[in-house]
Amino acid sequence: MNNQQDERLKITMRATWVSVWVNIALTLLQIVVGFLSNSQALLAHGLHSFSDLLSDFLVIGAARSASQSADQNHPYGHARFETAATLILGLSLCGIAFWIVKDSFSFLFQKENLEKVGWEALFAAVLTVIFKESLFHYLKKVAEELNSALLLANALHTRADSVSALVVVFGIVGNFLGFLFLDSLAALVMGGMILHMGGKLFWEALLELTDQGLPPQRVLKIKKLLEESGGVICVHDLKTRRMGQNVLVEAHLEVSPEMSVTEGHRIAESARLNVLKAENDVAEVLVHIDPQCGKKNPDLAWQNFPQRQELLAILQPVLANSHIKIFPHYVEEFSILVLFPPQFPNPLEAQQRMQKLLKENNIKARLHSFLPVEEGFKS
């Protein structure tokens, strides 16, 4: 684990443990007071606060796993543990919401179950709103600083609690005024809100696990950064995906077919760094270099042409002990650059012999020869 990951884990742990202790206190307060005061809404909210407590421990476990460095079994790191935890959290919220809605309906349609709620329920509900809203703003701030989807999910979970606790307050007040059904109705509304939030978290995590790409405007921005790198002619097959708080990018860059491997590598590295410097959440950019190939697919252009080893075998009668170098170019038209050593006796004759050998092997290629000066040539 590097220093940045270590610091990130420490901040996440500190924020989550604050949430743990707040949720322990509120869970006990709401369940005990809800039971004693006959408040169905407060009791349901207390059980929901207990689910918050479970989600806090889920965050702690996922954060520890996600912060681990890449290893042999997880070469891309462990960031997806955070996404998987968010998925489980959303699913658990949906299950709790279903249970709350089911019980609320049962109370609403069985009037004999409706009872007057005690005044202490209102005190507990108001206290819950205050603490949950404060906790939401704290967790949201930390989540934005760390760019953590899981911590933000937990913060939104807390905000849902704050709003639903407010619904509980209105339900209890309505019950005080003689509308006994409003407490159960408040529990029903709260269940619907929790179901919506859980479904949203589940769906967003599922999209990430299925490698959904970034929004179109974000993809265009990354493409522009790649195109602005010197030597890049065009960009194609640009792909993006999220992995926890990180973004991974893959792209094919077309460059001049006349440049060397090292020059192409330098252009690729420059383009990669352009994106990494401009986009803070991009963790890696995988670049594939293609030679500019007109309208044809550059990845297919070379498939019908012989590779270097085959060419060396065919041209062996000419190349043997001659220090001649060849540079095949696999573009729309197959060509070979022939580099003769200084003071080579008969370059034209050697080129004609090579052309004949290629023709005998049914290889159609254009040969270009070059005679370097003595100082610039190394055999």
Secondary structure, 3 states (H helix, E strand, C coil): CCHHHHHHHHHHHHHHHHHHHHHHHHHHHHHHHHHHHCCHHHHHHHHHHHHHHHHHHHHHHHHHHHCCCCCCCCCCCCCHHHHHHHHHHHHHHHHHHHHHHHHHHHHHCCHHHCCCCCHHHHHHHHHHHHHHHHHHHHHHHHHHHHCCHHHHHHHHHHHHHHHHHHHHHHHHHHHHCCCCHHHHHHHHHHHHHHHHHHHHHHHHHHHHHCCCCCCHHHHHHHHHHHHCCCCCCEEEEEEEEEECCEEEEEEEEEECCCCCHHHHHHHHHHHHHHHHHHCCCEEEEEEEEEECCCCCCCCCCCCCCCCHHHHHHHCHHHHCCCCCEEEEECCCCCEEEEECCCCCCCHHHHHHHHHHHHHHCCCCCEEEEECCCCCCCCC
